[in-house]
Amino acid sequence: MNLKLSDVFRPKLFGLFGKGQYDSKTFTSDLIAGIIVGIIALPLAIAFGIASGVTPQQGLITAIVAGFLISFFGGSNFLIGGPTGAFIVIVAGIVSQYGMQGLIIATIMAGVFLVVMGVCRMGVIFKFIPYPIVVGFTSGIALTIFSTQMKDFFGLPLDLSVPAGFIPQWGCYFQNIGNISLTELLMSTACLLICIFWGRVTKKIPGSLIALILGTIASVLLSRFAGIEFATIGSKFPELANGLPMPKPVAPEFDYDTIKGLVSPAFTIAILCAIESLLAAMVADGATGKHHNSNTELIGQGIANIVTPLFGGIPATGALARTMASINNGGKTPVTGLVHAFVLLLIYLFLMPYAIYIPLSCLAAILVMVAYNMSEWRTFRYLLKGDKSDVAVLLITFFLTVIVDLTVAIEVGVVMAIVLFVRRVMETSSIQVLEGDRVAATENEEMASLEDTEHLDIPSGVEVYEINGPFFFGLASRFEEFEKMKTADTKVRIIRMRKVPFIDSTGVNNLRNLCERTRKRGVTVILSGVTENVRATLGKFGVDKEIGADHIFPHIIPALAKANEIVSK
């Protein structure tokens, strides 16, 4: 197969200006939407950076660099990229275990994985990940984010070391319940209420931004005039008091042992990025009637995650909330994402020195709101009413994410997705013995109807097996079960394959073993209804020669005639 990069990598931005489709009116819409989305992204980028165990400027750098690259190289007209809550848990875990160098390497590796996925046209695969697994991931991450923010939400001491695990975290919180700061709790509660109810005033300006501004002003005024001090970004990162340093390219130090240890976290980042970005793109398609290119999107996400850590950034993906904000405010093309990145760059250059005054309790309130919006608790409750297997998958994914580790949850989730897919395919594949002394047959076996159906007698001593669905490894045990049903007077076994769209190597091996065992018992095997595709696969493995070309037929009629000829001898 000749694979050209141009076949899978066609960024939406590149085809925007060639046919005169982009005009001043569209640019104006993109400009306004980009400014609004940039403002919306500001508090989230800072909060995600701190919650992930890195600095606030690293969160903002990610929103700038990755936000620009995802819109520039992406396969969606609407997707806005940047840091998201989904990565908080995995990023914090990598930073604590491997440090910033480890995070940079893991993010670059994840970017490479994403590019490979896109080039190999794997974008469509992520559409088949079972919904309970996605909801289990998302709800588990939301609860984990909520749990990690309780320290700042309740104003516990900055020097308090909170364990990483969900259960130990809450044990620590209950042990330190006497150290809760009432002023910090009032601040976080007030900011949370602003986030909740500001939408009733206007939806043009996000409540998180208003909470950030009012919380910061209140913190400064209360500190200056009432002597009430709040834990702020400046108190947690005192080095920022001298201003934010300009991002400088970082050269990661690669070595075999580090790369080997980071394969699993990098794979988790890549899978999480692919799932979140493509789901966001599909939601955007549904809201606009447009269509994204999933493979191009994966490559664009990969490029962003390869480049962003070189400037000190963290993993990034498409953000659903910011994407929908762009659409709702008139964004029409990837130019919106570019404008949003430039707006954040201007804020970084001219306004970020004031970030040291932002209370940590205010950021905790914003992230609690993010966790609530991520939780999908209504969907979670709805899925609990479904099939037992879906409920089991949902709960397993959820509890693994919360209690064990997101990396383990992703790996187990992917395995469960594969197992579920195989099980569903197996449910559509079956083997049955046509009983009685008559079998329906048509000249064209793909289009049977009452008018052209003939009823033919099955000769004595002939068994007819019908395979429905793909002939793959899932049918191995079923063949053995039916083989035990052989009667003593059976001389010919017809395997009817008219409804077999394909046969894999395991299926070929099972068929070959069946034929060998059958011949040893003195029974002749005849294949009926073999499609060209299946016939070609059998030919590659030489099974057609082993069975004999004169024992393979496209229809049941000549197969029965051949069987009758054999039993008559």
Secondary structure, DSSP 8 states (H G I E B T S, - for coil): ----HHHH---TTTTSSTTS---HHHHHHHHHHHHHHHHHHHHHHHHHHHHTTS-HHHHHHHHHHHHHHHHHH-S-SS--EE--GGGHHHHHHHHHHHHHHHHHHHHHHHHHHHHHHHHTT-GGGGGGS-HHHHHHHHHHHHHHHHHHTHHHHTT--TT----SSHHHHHHHHHHTGGG--HHHHHHHHHHHHHHHHGGGT-SSS-HHHHHHHHHHHHHHHHHHHT-----BHHHH-GGGGG-------------HHHHHHHHHHHHHHHHHHHHHHHHHHHHHHHHHS----HHHHHHHHHHHHHHGGGGT----EE-HHHHHHHHHTT--STHHHHHHHHHHHHHHHHTGGGGGGSBHHHHHHHHHHHHHHHH-HHHHHHHTTS-HHHHHHHHHHHHIIIII-HHHHHHHHHHHHHHHHHHHHHHH-EEEE--SSEEEE-SSTTS--TTT-EEEE--TTEEEEEEES-BSGGGHHHHHHHHTT--TT--EEEEEEEE---B-HHHHHHHHHHHHHHHHTT-EEEEES--HHHHHHHHHHTHHHHH-GGGEESSHHHHHHHHHHHHH-
